[in-house]
Amino acid sequence: MKRVAILVAVALALAGCGGSGTKPPQYAGLPISGKAPNFTLEDQAGKQVSLAPQHGHWSVVTFLYTRCPDVCPLIAANLNGAIATPAGKSAHLHVFAVSVDPAHDTLPAVKRYVAEHRLRPSFRYLIGTRARLSKVWAAYHIAERPGPKGTVTHSAQEFLIDPQGNERLIYDATITTAQLAGDLTKLGV
């Protein structure tokens, strides 16, 4: 019995060593799986935008608000930059920024934010009523609540979604343009 256990251990070790000598890619994001929850919201142009028709393109879903004094503009800048990288262009990368502040993220406010931050056309800033937005927050497990001095405390995650609508990687607020572009390249884009 002991000999069988040793043979099984050796076989597993050899199989687990990736007999080809290749290691799985190391991503900047954390691998996740499952279908990305669909939603339909209004963008900065006043058009209804749904995640479902975006299949065929890689997408990032994130959660921001226009009056954010620190993290949100950094996330927006990094995601906007990723769109313009060779990997982002090859992936036809789209960004869907879902508001976490329906009281203040009005159509004029998001239009101004998009213009001030020079966000690319494939960067869609999405707004809606609290009832509609809260369904999206719940589907993506995003927490939000009023913070001090008119801020909004919220989960700051980005979800990378493949062309088939599957969640592939999740990032925190520190994701950089280069890291996202690198992950797209590792994913074969």
N, C-alpha and C positions, 0 to 999 in steps of 0.2 A: 504494500500500500504506500509505503514511504517512497519507493522508487517511482510509482505512478505520479505521486504528487510532485516529485522533482522534475519528471519529464514534462508534466503540464506546466509547471513554472517556467522551465526553459523555453517551451514552445510559446508561451504567452510573452515572455521577455523578447524573444526574437520577433514575434509578430508585432509587438508593441514598439519595437525599435524603429518601425518604419522601414522595413527591409530594403527599401529603395534608397535610404540614406537622406530622404527629404523630411523636413519638419513642416508641420502645418504653419501657415502664415501667422505672424503675431500682429494683431490689429491694435490701433489706438483706441478703438471702441470695444465694448464688451459684446460678444456674439449673443444674439437673441433669435428666436424663431416664432413663427405664427403669422397669420394674415394681419396686415395693418388695418386698424379700424377705419372705415370710410366715414366721410363727413361732407357736408355741403355748407359753405359759408360765403360771405360777400368779401371780395377783395378791394384793394385800394382804387380800382377803376369802377367800383359799384357793380361788378359782374359776379354772378353766382359761380363759385369754383368748387369742384368736387375732387376728392383724391382719386376716386375710381377711374375716371377717364385718363388719368396720367400714366396708366400702365404703358409700358414701352419706354419710359424714362425712369432714371433713378431719381429718387426724391428724398428730401430731408423734411421732417415735420418737427417744428420747434415751437416754443411758447414764450412770447415776449409781451412787453407793453411799451407804449410810446414815451411815457414820462419816466421811464427807468433811468436812474442817474449813473449806472455803472455797468452791470453785467450784460444787459440786453443789447446795448450798442456794440459791445465787443463780440457777442455771439453773432449778431447781424453782419458785422464787418467780416468775420471769418467765414461765414457761410456764403456771403456775397462774393468774397474772394475765391472760394472754392469753385463757384460756377464758372469763373473765367480761366481756371487752370486747364491744361491739356486733358487731364483725366475728367474734370467737370464737363468740359465741352464734349468729350467722347461719350460720356454718360448722359448727355442732354439733361444735366442736373437741374432739378427744380427745387425751390425751397418754399415751404408753406409755413409761415409764421402765424400761429394762432394767438389771438389776443387773450391775455389774462386780466384785462381791465376794461370790461364792456362799458362802464360808466364814462370813461374818458377816451377810449380808443374809438372815436367817431370817424366817419368817412373823411372829413377835413383833416383830422389829426393824423390819420394814417397816410393820407396823400402827402402832407407836409413832411412826415417822417421819412417816407420813401424818397422824396426829393432831396431832403437835407442829407441823407445818408447815401445818396446816389445808388440806390438798390437797383439791380438789373431787372429787366422785364420778366425773367423767370423766377424772380423772388416775389412771391405773393404774400401780402400782409392781410390776414383774414380776420374779419370782425363779425359780430352778430349780437343777438340778445344774450343776456345772462343765461336764460334757459337753454338756448341752442349751444352756446359755448360750454356750459357746464357738462353737457353730454359728451363733448369731445374731450374735455379735461378728464372725465371719469374713464372714458375708453382708453386713454393713454396714461392713466394713473398719475395725473398732475394735481398737486395740491396748490391752492391759492388762498390768500387771505389778506385783508388790509394790513399794511405795515405802518411804521411811523412816518409822519410828515407827508402823507399822501402817497406813499410808495405801496407797492404790492409785493408781498413775500410769496414766492412761488417756486415750484420745482423747475429747475433749469436743465432740461434734457433735450437731446436731439436724437431723432430716430431715423436711421438710414433705411430706406425702403427700396427693394429691387424692382426691376421692370414688371415682374409678375405680381407685385403688391405684397410681397413678403417682407416682414421686418428682418433686417440682417444684423445691424449693429446699433447699440445705444451709446451715446456720448454724454459726458457732463459738460458743464459750462466752459471748461478749459480747452475744448477741442480747437485746434488751429487749422488754418487753411491747408497747410502742408500735410498735416495728419489725415485730414479727410481725403485729400487728393491721393495720398499714399494708400489709404484703405481702398479707395475705388480701384486703384491700379492692382492691388493684391487680390481684389475680387474679380479681376479679369476684364475690367472695363477698358 
